[in-house]
Amino acid sequence: MERWYDLVFGSSSGFQPFGLQHLIPILFFIIMSLIWIQWALKKEVSIQYKSAWWFSISLAIAVIWWMAFRWWNGKFDIREDLPFHLCNLLTLVFPIALYFRSRWFFGILYFWVLAGTLQAVITPDLKEQFPHFIYFRYWWIHCGLISLLFYGLIVFKWKIYFSDLKNALIGANVYLIFSLIVNGTTGGNYFFSMRKPDAATMLDYLGPWPWYLLTGQFLMALLFLLFYLPFYLTRRSAFLKSEAFTKI
């Protein structure tokens, strides 16, 4: 029993990126997301929203339960265990967006998830390996957020507009300021605004602290524009077709 407890909740290291422990959860979520989306497309709207909402609640529970577990065992570390890393915070925001069916919220989350969460899946800042709870929690949260994003795009058919891009940029900078205040108070590194993550990421090419906070603005804007491009091209194509039809 003690051996099992240590494996799941004790100290752990040894996770290797781009190995089977990295690729299997990604493949699992791709397959399950496709099955889930196909199932939801055949259901009425109320069921579609309930399904997405309960799944988003499961992501939030994964964050809150770990905080409570750490607190209960006297290991809660204010520098690491508050839900102020971006992906953890998004798990708490997504249920609100789905409950109110807020396309405005979703428009911001679209850019944040693709620019932030997707990178966390490709270059995970993770040291715990299977079968540690943090291992499962990491993939459940990060892959789950991406699944919810594509669920919203395909099932709810939510659209993305340029105003969403601007809101996402403004919101990211507001959150950056918030993280600097929290980190200055707690000594933490939420939002990685005090130092770069241990894993290799795009931040490694943006200079030392604090310069990567500035150069990162340009990278963020470039990524946001890239993720907006499919919607821009789709609308432009539809507009050109309508113009051609009108002339005929």
C-alpha positions as CSV (number, residue, x, y, z in Angstrom):
1,M,0.0,0.0,0.0
2,E,2.8,2.4,0.9
3,R,4.6,1.5,-2.3
4,W,1.5,2.3,-4.3
5,Y,1.0,5.6,-2.5
6,D,4.6,6.7,-3.2
7,L,4.2,5.8,-6.9
8,V,1.0,7.9,-7.3
9,F,1.6,10.8,-4.8
10,G,5.2,10.7,-3.8
11,S,8.2,12.4,-5.3
12,S,8.8,11.4,-8.9
13,S,11.0,12.2,-11.9
14,G,12.1,10.6,-15.1
15,F,9.5,11.8,-17.6
16,Q,11.1,11.8,-21.1
17,P,9.6,14.1,-23.7
18,F,8.7,12.6,-27.1
19,G,8.7,9.1,-25.7
20,L,5.8,6.7,-25.3
21,Q,4.7,8.5,-22.0
22,H,4.4,11.7,-24.1
23,L,2.9,10.3,-27.3
24,I,0.3,7.9,-25.9
25,P,-1.8,10.4,-23.9
26,I,-1.8,12.7,-27.0
27,L,-3.0,9.9,-29.3
28,F,-5.6,8.8,-26.7
29,F,-7.1,12.3,-26.5
30,I,-7.1,12.7,-30.3
31,I,-9.1,9.4,-30.7
32,M,-11.5,10.1,-27.8
33,S,-12.1,13.7,-28.9
34,L,-13.0,12.6,-32.4
35,I,-15.4,10.0,-30.9
36,W,-16.9,12.6,-28.5
37,I,-17.4,15.2,-31.2
38,Q,-19.0,12.7,-33.6
39,W,-21.3,11.6,-30.8
40,A,-22.2,15.2,-29.8
41,L,-23.0,16.3,-33.4
42,K,-26.0,13.8,-33.4
43,K,-27.4,15.2,-30.1
44,E,-29.7,18.2,-29.4
45,V,-28.1,21.4,-28.2
46,S,-29.0,21.1,-24.5
47,I,-27.2,17.7,-24.4
48,Q,-24.2,19.1,-26.3
49,Y,-23.7,21.9,-23.7
50,K,-24.3,19.6,-20.7
51,S,-21.7,17.2,-22.0
52,A,-19.1,19.9,-22.6
53,W,-19.9,21.6,-19.2
54,W,-19.5,18.4,-17.2
55,F,-16.2,17.6,-19.0
56,S,-14.9,21.1,-18.2
57,I,-15.9,20.6,-14.6
58,S,-13.8,17.4,-14.5
59,L,-10.8,19.6,-15.5
60,A,-11.5,22.1,-12.8
61,I,-11.9,19.3,-10.2
62,A,-8.4,18.0,-11.2
63,V,-6.9,21.4,-10.3
64,I,-9.0,22.0,-7.1
65,W,-8.6,18.4,-5.8
66,W,-4.8,18.6,-6.0
67,M,-4.7,21.9,-4.1
68,A,-7.0,20.4,-1.4
69,F,-4.8,17.2,-1.3
70,R,-1.6,19.2,-0.8
71,W,-3.3,21.4,1.8
72,W,-4.7,18.4,3.7
73,N,-1.2,16.8,3.8
74,G,0.5,19.9,4.9
75,K,2.5,20.2,1.7
76,F,0.7,23.2,0.1
77,D,3.3,25.5,-1.4
78,I,1.9,29.0,-2.2
79,R,4.7,29.4,-4.7
80,E,3.5,26.5,-6.8
81,D,0.1,25.2,-5.9
82,L,-2.2,28.2,-6.5
83,P,-4.2,27.9,-9.7
84,F,-2.4,30.7,-11.4
85,H,-0.6,29.0,-14.2
86,L,-2.5,29.8,-17.3
87,C,-3.8,26.3,-18.1
88,N,-4.9,25.7,-14.5
89,L,-6.8,29.1,-14.6
90,L,-8.4,28.2,-17.9
91,T,-10.0,25.1,-16.3
92,L,-11.8,27.4,-13.9
93,V,-12.9,29.8,-16.6
94,F,-14.1,27.3,-19.2
95,P,-17.1,26.0,-17.1
96,I,-18.2,29.7,-16.7
97,A,-18.0,30.3,-20.4
98,L,-20.0,27.1,-21.2
99,Y,-22.6,27.8,-18.5
100,F,-23.3,31.2,-19.9
101,R,-22.7,30.0,-23.5
102,S,-20.4,33.0,-23.9
103,R,-18.9,33.2,-27.4
104,W,-17.0,36.3,-26.2
105,F,-15.2,34.2,-23.5
106,F,-14.6,31.5,-26.0
107,G,-13.0,33.9,-28.5
108,I,-10.3,34.8,-25.9
109,L,-9.9,31.2,-24.8
110,Y,-9.4,30.1,-28.4
111,F,-6.1,32.1,-28.7
112,W,-4.9,31.4,-25.2
113,V,-5.4,27.6,-25.5
114,L,-3.7,27.4,-28.9
115,A,-0.8,29.6,-28.1
116,G,-0.3,28.4,-24.5
117,T,-1.8,25.0,-23.9
118,L,-0.8,23.6,-27.2
119,Q,2.8,24.5,-26.6
120,A,2.5,22.8,-23.2
121,V,1.4,19.6,-24.9
122,I,4.2,19.7,-27.5
123,T,6.9,20.7,-25.0
124,P,5.6,19.5,-21.6
125,D,7.1,21.1,-18.5
126,L,6.6,17.8,-16.6
127,K,9.0,15.7,-14.6
128,E,6.6,13.2,-13.0
129,Q,6.2,10.0,-15.0
130,F,3.5,7.3,-15.2
131,P,1.6,6.4,-12.9
132,H,2.0,9.6,-10.8
133,F,-1.1,11.6,-10.2
134,I,0.6,14.8,-11.6
135,Y,1.3,12.9,-14.8
136,F,-2.4,12.1,-15.3
137,R,-3.5,15.5,-14.1
138,Y,-1.1,17.2,-16.6
139,W,-2.4,15.4,-19.6
140,W,-6.1,15.5,-18.5
141,I,-5.9,19.3,-18.2
142,H,-3.9,20.2,-21.2
143,C,-5.3,17.8,-23.7
144,G,-8.7,18.3,-22.2
145,L,-8.6,22.1,-22.9
146,I,-7.7,21.5,-26.5
147,S,-10.5,18.9,-26.8
148,L,-13.0,21.5,-25.5
149,L,-11.7,24.1,-27.9
150,F,-12.3,21.9,-31.0
151,Y,-15.6,20.8,-29.5
152,G,-16.7,24.4,-29.4
153,L,-15.5,25.1,-33.0
154,I,-17.1,22.0,-34.5
155,V,-20.1,21.2,-32.4
156,F,-21.2,24.7,-31.3
157,K,-19.8,26.2,-34.5
158,W,-18.5,29.2,-32.6
159,K,-16.7,31.7,-34.8
160,I,-13.6,33.7,-34.1
161,Y,-13.3,37.4,-35.0
162,F,-10.4,39.9,-35.1
163,S,-11.9,41.6,-32.1
164,D,-11.3,38.3,-30.2
165,L,-7.6,38.5,-31.1
166,K,-7.4,42.0,-29.7
167,N,-9.2,41.0,-26.5
168,A,-6.9,38.0,-26.1
169,L,-3.8,40.2,-26.5
170,I,-5.1,42.7,-23.9
171,G,-6.2,40.0,-21.6
172,A,-2.8,38.2,-21.8
173,N,-1.1,41.4,-20.8
174,V,-3.5,42.0,-17.9
175,Y,-2.8,38.5,-16.7
176,L,1.0,39.1,-17.1
177,I,0.7,42.1,-14.7
178,F,-1.4,40.0,-12.3
179,S,1.2,37.2,-12.4
180,L,4.1,39.7,-11.7
181,I,2.2,40.9,-8.6
182,V,1.4,37.4,-7.4
183,N,4.9,36.2,-8.0
184,G,6.4,39.2,-6.3
185,T,4.2,38.5,-3.3
186,T,4.6,34.7,-3.1
187,G,8.0,34.1,-4.7
188,G,6.4,31.9,-7.3
189,N,6.8,31.7,-11.1
190,Y,3.2,31.6,-12.2
191,F,2.7,32.3,-16.0
192,F,6.6,31.9,-16.1
193,S,6.9,35.6,-15.8
194,M,9.9,35.4,-13.4
195,R,11.9,32.7,-15.2
196,K,11.6,30.3,-18.1
197,P,10.2,26.8,-17.6
198,D,12.7,24.0,-17.2
199,A,11.5,22.3,-20.4
200,A,12.6,23.5,-23.8
201,T,10.2,26.0,-25.2
202,M,10.0,28.9,-27.7
203,L,10.9,31.2,-24.8
204,D,14.5,29.8,-24.9
205,Y,15.0,31.8,-28.2
206,L,13.6,35.1,-26.9
207,G,16.4,36.3,-24.6
208,P,17.0,36.3,-20.9
209,W,14.6,37.6,-18.2
210,P,13.0,40.2,-18.3
211,W,13.6,40.7,-22.1
212,Y,11.6,37.6,-23.1
213,L,8.6,39.2,-21.5
214,L,8.9,41.9,-24.2
215,T,10.0,39.9,-27.1
216,G,7.3,37.3,-26.2
217,Q,4.7,40.0,-27.0
218,F,5.8,39.9,-30.7
219,L,5.8,36.1,-30.7
220,M,2.3,36.0,-29.1
221,A,0.9,38.5,-31.6
222,L,2.4,36.4,-34.5
223,L,0.9,33.2,-33.2
224,F,-2.5,34.8,-32.6
225,L,-2.5,36.1,-36.2
226,L,-1.5,32.7,-37.5
227,F,-4.4,31.1,-35.6
228,Y,-6.8,33.8,-36.8
229,L,-5.8,33.3,-40.4
230,P,-8.1,30.3,-41.2
231,F,-11.2,32.4,-40.2
232,Y,-10.0,35.4,-42.2
233,L,-9.4,33.3,-45.3
234,T,-12.8,31.6,-44.9
235,R,-14.6,34.9,-44.7
236,R,-12.7,36.4,-47.5
237,S,-13.4,33.5,-49.7
238,A,-17.1,33.6,-48.9
239,F,-17.2,37.4,-49.5
240,L,-15.5,37.0,-52.9
241,K,-17.9,34.2,-53.9
242,S,-20.9,36.4,-52.9
243,E,-19.5,39.4,-54.9
244,A,-19.1,37.1,-58.0
245,F,-22.6,35.8,-57.6
246,T,-24.0,39.4,-57.3
247,K,-22.2,40.5,-60.6
248,I,-23.7,37.5,-62.4
